[in-house]
Amino acid sequence: MEKIILCLHIQKYGGGVATVKKKSKKANQVLTERDKLKMEIAKELGLWEQIEREGWESLTNAACGRVGGIMRRKLNENKLK
């Protein structure tokens, strides 16, 4: 049986309302080459500190698009070589 590790983070909002987030199972998995490339690109764009603090879901659509676009370009360049 697979162990499930839950890390609960409570974020308080105005009015005393709190939400609970579960930490992703992906945190315990081995990184793929695509994951490593995505992290490298995020570091180049200066987004890595935000991702470490708040997670990938904290990025704007524009920032995600930049990371994805650069990933696609680099993957296509490597494919042509």
C-alpha positions as CSV (number, residue, x, y, z in Angstrom):
1,M,0.0,0.0,0.0
2,E,1.3,3.4,-1.0
3,K,2.0,5.9,1.8
4,I,0.2,9.1,1.4
5,I,1.9,12.1,3.0
6,L,-0.3,15.1,3.6
7,C,1.2,18.4,4.5
8,L,-1.4,20.9,5.5
9,H,-0.9,24.5,4.9
10,I,-3.4,26.9,6.3
11,Q,-3.7,30.3,4.6
12,K,-5.8,32.9,6.4
13,Y,-7.9,35.3,4.5
14,G,-10.0,38.3,5.7
15,G,-12.9,37.3,7.9
16,G,-11.1,34.4,9.6
17,V,-11.8,32.0,6.7
18,A,-9.0,29.4,6.2
19,T,-8.3,27.0,3.3
20,V,-6.3,23.8,3.5
21,K,-4.0,22.7,0.7
22,K,-2.6,19.2,0.2
23,K,1.0,18.9,-0.9
24,S,1.3,17.2,-4.3
25,K,2.3,13.5,-4.6
26,K,4.7,14.6,-7.3
27,A,7.0,16.0,-4.7
28,N,8.1,12.4,-3.8
29,Q,8.7,11.3,-7.4
30,V,11.9,11.2,-9.4
31,L,12.3,14.2,-11.7
32,T,12.1,13.6,-15.5
33,E,14.3,15.4,-18.0
34,R,11.3,17.6,-18.9
35,D,10.8,18.5,-15.2
36,K,14.5,19.4,-15.0
37,L,14.3,21.6,-18.1
38,K,11.2,23.3,-16.8
39,M,13.0,24.1,-13.5
40,E,16.1,25.4,-15.4
41,I,13.9,27.7,-17.5
42,A,12.1,29.0,-14.4
43,K,15.4,29.8,-12.8
44,E,16.6,31.6,-16.0
45,L,13.4,33.7,-16.0
46,G,13.7,34.6,-12.3
47,L,10.6,32.7,-11.3
48,W,12.2,29.9,-9.2
49,E,12.1,31.7,-5.8
50,Q,8.3,32.3,-6.2
51,I,7.8,28.7,-7.2
52,E,9.7,27.4,-4.2
53,R,7.7,29.7,-1.9
54,E,4.2,29.4,-3.4
55,G,4.3,26.5,-5.9
56,W,3.7,26.3,-9.6
57,E,0.1,27.2,-9.3
58,S,1.0,30.7,-8.1
59,L,2.4,31.6,-11.6
60,T,0.3,33.8,-13.9
61,N,-0.9,32.4,-17.2
62,A,1.6,34.6,-19.0
63,A,4.5,33.3,-17.0
64,C,3.4,29.7,-17.6
65,G,3.2,30.5,-21.3
66,R,6.7,31.8,-21.3
67,V,8.1,28.7,-19.6
68,G,6.1,26.4,-21.9
69,G,7.1,28.3,-25.0
70,I,10.8,28.2,-24.2
71,M,10.5,24.5,-23.3
72,R,8.9,23.8,-26.7
73,R,11.6,25.7,-28.5
74,K,14.5,23.9,-26.6
75,L,12.9,20.5,-27.1
76,N,12.5,21.1,-30.9
77,E,16.1,22.3,-31.1
78,N,17.3,19.2,-29.4
79,K,15.2,17.0,-31.7
80,L,16.7,18.6,-34.8
81,K,20.3,18.0,-33.7
